Amino acid sequence: MSRRDLIRFGLTGVAAFWFVHRLLLLFPTAVDPATWYVGVSIFTLLTILALAVYGCCVAVIGSSRLAASRVNRRIHATKPLG
């Protein structure tokens, strides 16, 4: 990854790419369920899938649940006018 990629895709995108890239390099992935490390393969693929689903939900909804809960707390903490 170069500086140009960092500027083009942003820090979060580059960090997600780096995380997924490292997962795929460090943990073996197997398609044969009879191998002894199939559990590690399933964990790796489910982690990548969870990251992708979370990113898709944040992109579609517009914010994360954590940010939304902070906004809701601020709205309910304010006193009504009048």
C-alpha positions in Angstrom: 0.0 0.0 0.0 1.3 3.4 -0.9 0.6 6.9 0.2 -1.6 7.4 -2.9 -3.8 4.5 -1.8 -4.1 6.0 1.7 -5.2 9.3 0.2 -7.6 7.7 -2.2 -9.3 5.2 0.1 -8.8 6.7 3.5 -7.3 5.5 6.7 -10.2 3.3 7.7 -10.3 1.5 4.3 -6.5 0.9 4.3 -6.7 -0.3 7.9 -9.5 -2.8 7.0 -7.5 -3.9 4.0 -4.4 -4.4 6.1 -6.4 -6.4 8.7 -8.0 -8.7 6.2 -4.7 -9.2 4.3 -2.9 -10.1 7.5 -5.7 -12.5 8.5 -5.5 -14.3 5.2 -1.7 -14.5 5.3 -1.3 -15.6 9.0 -4.2 -18.2 9.2 -4.6 -21.0 6.8 -7.8 -21.3 4.9 -9.0 -24.8 3.9 -12.0 -25.8 1.9 -11.7 -29.5 2.9 -13.7 -30.0 6.2 -11.5 -33.0 7.1 -8.4 -31.0 7.7 -7.4 -30.4 11.4 -7.3 -26.6 11.0 -10.7 -26.2 9.5 -11.8 -24.4 12.7 -9.2 -21.7 12.2 -10.4 -21.4 8.6 -14.0 -20.9 9.6 -13.0 -18.4 12.3 -11.0 -16.4 9.7 -13.7 -16.3 7.1 -16.4 -15.4 9.7 -14.3 -12.6 11.0 -13.9 -11.2 7.5 -17.6 -11.7 6.8 -18.5 -9.9 10.1 -16.2 -7.0 9.2 -17.8 -6.7 5.7 -21.4 -6.9 7.1 -20.6 -4.2 9.7 -19.1 -2.0 7.1 -22.0 -2.4 4.8 -24.5 -1.6 7.6 -22.6 1.5 8.6 -22.5 2.6 5.0 -26.2 2.1 4.4 -27.5 3.4 7.7 -25.0 6.3 7.8 -23.6 5.8 11.3 -22.7 3.1 13.7 -24.9 2.0 16.5 -22.4 3.4 19.0 -22.7 6.9 17.5 -26.5 6.6 17.2 -26.8 5.7 20.9 -24.6 8.7 21.9 -26.9 11.0 19.9 -30.0 9.4 21.5 -28.6 10.0 24.9 -27.9 13.6 24.2 -31.4 14.2 22.8 -33.1 12.6 25.8 -30.8 14.4 28.3 -31.8 17.8 27.1 -34.6 19.6 28.9 -37.8 20.4 27.0 -38.4 24.0 26.1 -41.2 25.8 27.8 
